[in-house]
Amino acid sequence: MGFQTAKENSDEMSEINMTPLVDVMLVLLILFMVTMPVLTQEIRVTLPKTTSQTPVTAPKDPIDLAIRADGSLQWNQENLSDEAVTKRLVIAAKEQPQPVIRLYGDAAVPYGKVMNVLASAKEAGITNIGFVTEPMPQK
């Protein structure tokens, strides 16, 4: 009638089919074989040897430029006006090598104030400005 007994079910195959596992392993092997030569490629270059005509100078100490919440400016912990900061930026731009300007902007500072300082730095010829931020807290 369509009912099966326990003896009929005992003839089922109880082994694991290994064909899909072997197929996946072969695909992975081929992928590794194709990508390995790309990972180990290198270009050998013999660099020329010269004598330096100009002495190598150590990078200058960075300049900390802070824009406080009230819009006031600090140059290495010294309170300055906008005009004084602009003059110091011009002087710093003429130094060789140029010092790194680390810009500390308070979160409450209007965006326009930060843009004015960046525009003054660009007009002065400063090429290396870094923005200092605090890392986001981990959740």
N, C-alpha and C positions, 0 to 999 in steps of 0.2 A: 504494500500500500504506500510506499514512499518513506517508511520509517527505516532507519538504519540501526543495526546492532553494533555493539562494541567490537565484535570480531571484524566487521567490515572496515572500521576506522583504523585498525591497527596496521593496515597495509600502507598507510600514508608515508611519504618520505619525511624523515626526521633530520635530514642533513641541511646545512646552511649552503645556499647557493653562492659560490665564490666568484662567479663571472662578473657581477657588477663591481665588486671590490677590486678585482684585477684590472678592469677597465679604468676605474678612477685612478689607480696607482700608475698605470701606464701613461695616462694623460698628464699627471703630475710630473712624472719622470721626463716626459718630452718637454714640458714647460721649463723645468729646471735646466735641461740640456740646452734649450734655446737661449735662455736668459743669462746663463753663466758666462759665456764669452763677452757679453756686453758689460757685465759688471767688472770684469778683470782687464778691460782695455785700458791702456795708458799711452800717453804720447811722451816719447823721450825727446827732450830738447837739451842741447848743450848751450848753456847761456854764455854770452861773451863776458870776458873779464876786462874791466877797465879800472882806471884810477879815478877817483872822485875829485873833481876840480873844486867843488864847493863842500865845505864841511857839513856833515850831517848834524843837525841840531835836534835836540830833544823837544818834543812837543811842549808847548807852554801850559802852565796851569790853566784849567778851565775857568771861565768867568761865570759866576752865578748871577743871573739877572732875574729878580723876583718882581712880580706884579701882585701887589697885595690886594685884599678885598676892597679897600677904599680907593684903589686906582693908583696909589703911590708906587714909586719904583725904588728898588734897592739894587745897587751894584756891589757885589761882594760884601753884603751886610751894611752898606753905607747908603743912607737915604739921599736920593738925588732927584732933581727936577727932570722933566721930559727933555729940556734943552741940554742939560748936562749929560744925560744918558746918550743923546744923539751925538754929542761931541766925543764922548768916550768910545762910541761905536766907530766913529770915523778914525780915531787913533788906533783902535784895535784892528781895523781892517787893513791898515798900512803895515802892521807888524808881519814879519816873515819868520816862521810860519804863523798863520793866523791862529789865534786861540779859539778854543771851542766855547761857544756861548751856550750855557745851560739855562733854559728858560723855565722858571717856576711860575706858573699862573694859578692864582687862587681860583677855586671852583666858582666863587661868587663874582668874579670879575666879568664885566660885560665883554662880549666877543669883540666889539669894536676897539676896545683898549688894547687887547692882544694884537689885533691886526695893525693898529698904529705902530706898536713897537716893532712888529715884523717888517712893516714898510720902512721904518727908519733904519733897521738893520740892512735891508736890501739896498736902500739908497746909499748907505755907507760903504757897501761892498762886502759885507760879511757873508761868507759862504757856508759856514758850519754852525748850524743852530740845532740844538737838541731839546726836546720837550721832556721835562721830568714829570712823571706821574707816580701815583701810588698804585700798587697792585690791587686788583679786585679781591675782596675776601672770598675764601673758598666756602662753598655751600655744603 
